[in-house]
Amino acid sequence: MKENTKSKRIIIKYLLLTLSAAIFAFNLKSFINTGNLIPGGFSGITVLVQQIGRQFFNVEIPYSAIYLPLNVIPAFIGLKYIGKRFTFESFYVVVLSSVLTDIIPNITITYDILLISIFGGIVGGIAAVICLTTGASSGGTDFISIYLSEKKGIDAWEFILAGNIVILVAAGLLFGFDRALYSIIYQYVITTMLGTFYKRYQQDTLLIVTEKPQEILEKIYEMTRHDGTIITGEGGYSGDKKHIIYSVIGRDQADKVIKAVKEIDEEAFTNVIKTDQVNGRFYMTPKN
């Protein structure tokens, strides 16, 4: 019974990874190619090299011929520091999306460059969220950003966006800044989608005023494997003794923790604060 359940989960996972790879390829051959946009990360480098070959040397370079070699070093980083299963599944997406990109013909949905920038970003964001939620990545800078998030406690998406701008400047100098500026809109939409719908590498700080600090702290640890600090204070109006729990947890865990806190102490007061960076030990569920 357990083997059947495990097999079904693996099948569903690879179906989702395949869907993600197909959406990545579709996005490249429809929105990105039609708008001559430059996507982010190694995909952006690949498209830029393809455009240089096409325009200056009249050579059509296959997408996979550039994108796959670029992912060798990031895959090594993933294998060594993140996990074997994560790296294998991510490279499955990298290889499949590359092959599909070379196979799928160009598809034009609209020629409106602003619509292409916005909806291309949404479609690309959906593909990335499906991939990351399944427990893999689309490769390239994703390996690097996940490494920084897990090992350094840094939300790296904005840093990756800054790196992408460097690529866009090069594209602007070569092909004109109108397409480069629209590409910034495209990349911003993708980054916003990831920040909104994928929260594993983001943290929230909880400040919980409660009469049952030990019970709540134990529950937080049970649910998240994160500890906390109990601070003793005094009510400003009542003068009563108060207990405040200070704990940093994953943003994707916050709603469940808040619900559990209410079940333990209905009178608890919880303040949730967005945390941009954590230094020190912060537990992350390991990737195999």
BALOKOL-143792 format. One record per residue (C-alpha): x, z, y; residue in one letter. Coordinates in steps of 0.05 Angstrom, whole numbers, padded with zeros to 5 digits, always signed. Layout:
BALOKOL-143792
XZYA ...
//
This chain:
BALOKOL-143792
+00000+00000+00000M +00056+00019+00048K +00094-00045+00029E +00032-00087+00045N +00024-00053+00112T +00097-00063+00128K +00094-00137+00108S +00033-00148+00152K +00068-00117+00211R +00129-00161+00201I +00085-00223+00196I +00046-00205+00259I +00112-00190+00295K +00141-00258+00279Y +00077-00293+00296L +00080-00260+00365L +00154-00277+00372L +00138-00349+00354T +00081-00351+00405L +00128-00323+00458S +00181-00376+00443A +00128-00431+00445A +00103-00406+00513I +00175-00404+00540F +00186-00476+00518A +00118-00499+00545F +00134-00466+00612N +00201-00501+00616L +00172-00570+00599K +00111-00564+00644S +00119-00520+00706F +00195-00515+00712I +00211-00588+00698N +00154-00614+00740T +00173-00572+00800G +00248-00579+00789N +00252-00503+00793L +00310-00459+00771I +00287-00402+00727P +00325-00337+00722G +00385-00316+00681G +00420-00360+00630F +00359-00404+00626S +00369-00418+00700G +00443-00435+00688I +00422-00482+00632T +00370-00518+00674V +00420-00523+00732L +00473-00555+00687V +00420-00603+00660Q +00400-00624+00730Q +00474-00634+00750I +00485-00678+00689G +00422-00717+00702R +00432-00729+00777Q +00507-00736+00784F +00530-00763+00716F +00466-00797+00690N +00473-00755+00626V +00415-00720+00592E +00442-00655+00562I +00399-00621+00509P +00374-00552+00529Y +00398-00519+00464S +00469-00548+00472A +00478-00503+00534I +00431-00444+00524Y +00453-00425+00453L +00528-00420+00468P +00513-00380+00531L +00477-00328+00489N +00535-00314+00441V +00568-00259+00482I +00502-00225+00502P +00481-00227+00428A +00547-00192+00411F +00531-00138+00463I +00462-00130+00433G +00490-00126+00362L +00541-00073+00381K +00503-00029+00430Y +00428-00041+00421I +00412-00054+00348G +00417-00106+00292K +00343-00118+00282R +00331-00124+00357F +00388-00174+00364T +00365-00215+00304F +00293-00219+00328E +00316-00236+00399S +00362-00291+00374F +00303-00318+00333Y +00266-00327+00399V +00328-00357+00433V +00339-00409+00378V +00265-00426+00369L +00251-00432+00444S +00313-00476+00452S +00294-00523+00396V +00221-00527+00419L +00244-00542+00490T +00284-00602+00464D +00225-00626+00421I +00165-00615+00467I +00152-00674+00515P +00146-00661+00590N +00076-00639+00608I +00049-00644+00679T -00008-00597+00697I -00002-00601+00773T +00046-00629+00825Y +00030-00575+00876D +00097-00539+00882I +00067-00473+00905L +00018-00471+00847L +00075-00489+00800I +00117-00431+00827S +00062-00380+00821I +00029-00400+00756F +00096-00418+00724G +00119-00348+00740G +00055-00318+00710I +00063-00359+00646V +00137-00342+00640G +00120-00269+00653G +00068-00269+00597I +00119-00298+00548A +00171-00246+00568A +00121-00188+00563V +00097-00210+00493I +00169-00215+00471C +00191-00148+00498L +00128-00111+00475T +00140-00138+00405T +00209-00106+00406G +00254-00165+00421A +00278-00204+00482S +00287-00276+00505S +00362-00267+00504G +00412-00279+00560G +00410-00228+00616T +00356-00190+00578D +00409-00163+00531F +00450-00140+00591I +00392-00109+00628S +00367-00072+00566I +00438-00047+00554Y +00442-00020+00625L +00373+00011+00619S +00387+00047+00553E +00460+00067+00565K +00461+00078+00640K +00388+00097+00655G +00383+00041+00707I +00321-00002+00719D +00361-00067+00719A +00306-00118+00733W +00319-00119+00808E +00394-00127+00798F +00380-00186+00752I +00337-00216+00807L +00395-00208+00856A +00441-00245+00807G +00390-00300+00801N +00392-00311+00876I +00466-00329+00869V +00447-00384+00820I +00393-00407+00868L +00442-00412+00926V +00485-00459+00884A +00423-00500+00866A +00404-00502+00940G +00472-00528+00960L +00469-00582+00907L +00396-00604+00909F +00366-00576+00973G +00339-00508+00991F +00265-00525+00988D +00265-00522+00912R +00311-00462+00912A +00263-00424+00957L +00204-00441+00913Y +00245-00418+00853S +00253-00350+00887I +00177-00345+00889I +00175-00364+00815Y +00227-00311+00797Q +00193-00258+00839Y +00127-00270+00803V +00161-00261+00735I +00197-00198+00758T +00131-00170+00784T +00096-00186+00718M +00150-00149+00679L +00149-00089+00726G +00073-00085+00721T +00061-00096+00646F +00125-00073+00613Y +00145-00002+00629K +00192+00020+00573R +00253+00022+00618Y +00219+00055+00677Q +00213+00130+00686Q +00165+00179+00718D +00179+00250+00740T +00124+00301+00723L +00113+00364+00763L +00060+00405+00727I +00033+00470+00755V +00002+00508+00696T -00013+00576+00666E +00009+00551+00597K +00080+00525+00609P +00108+00536+00539Q +00050+00502+00503E +00053+00442+00549I +00129+00436+00545L +00126+00436+00469E +00072+00382+00471K +00114+00339+00518I +00173+00344+00471Y +00130+00329+00410E +00102+00266+00443M +00163+00239+00479T +00225+00275+00453R +00239+00294+00526H +00252+00365+00546D +00235+00397+00613G +00250+00456+00658T +00203+00514+00673I +00206+00537+00745I +00173+00601+00768T +00141+00600+00836G +00086+00632+00878E +00021+00603+00903G +00025+00591+00979G -00047+00613+00991Y -00063+00660+00933S +00006+00691+00925G -00004+00687+00849D +00054+00675+00803K +00058+00601+00783K +00095+00562+00730H +00120+00491+00745I +00144+00444+00691I +00194+00392+00713Y +00203+00335+00664S +00224+00261+00666V +00191+00215+00615I +00181+00141+00604G +00128+00109+00649R +00095+00080+00587D +00085+00151+00561Q +00057+00182+00625A -00018+00170+00615D -00018+00199+00544K +00022+00260+00567V -00025+00273+00626I -00085+00270+00580K -00052+00319+00531A -00036+00366+00589V -00109+00367+00609K -00130+00383+00538E -00084+00443+00537I -00099+00468+00607D -00158+00439+00645E -00136+00474+00708E -00066+00444+00707A -00043+00406+00769F +00001+00346+00754T +00041+00306+00804N +00071+00240+00779V +00131+00213+00818I +00162+00144+00808K +00235+00152+00787T +00282+00095+00804D +00344+00120+00767Q +00363+00175+00718V +00435+00199+00709N +00453+00242+00649G +00421+00247+00581R +00354+00211+00576F +00326+00199+00507Y +00306+00127+00490M +00272+00108+00424T +00329+00072+00387P +00324-00001+00368K +00345-00016+00296N 
//
